């Protein structure tokens, strides 16, 4: 697989066309053309958002999803207020993660704090630790200790 290495000037010259291809809705079989990390940096892909990922949190994804659904597509101030006053186990974790995503957007990408909103918030299951508890007739029954990977992305309106 020979890939043509594009120069900076060539990338900037075709920037609009490349961005359209990158962000175009693609079906499962027709994947977007792959850009290298260097090419994405030159084109500025990903500089319009702040992202925070927390991995291997010892809380069930089901419990986290309930709170995440409350804050999707909300302004950052409103999302913080919702999380602060939601009596769920995941609230404290999500509060810290949301503040981190906001700080990443403001400090790393120079986005306006007042115009930020939660564009994406999702959770995926992590590893499941299996513990055994005693069961009838000398057997053992498994206890699933679930963990989560949580991602929050904030963008400017």
Order of alpha helices (4+ residues) and beta strands (2+ residues): alpha-alpha-alpha-beta-alpha-alpha-alpha-beta-beta-beta-beta
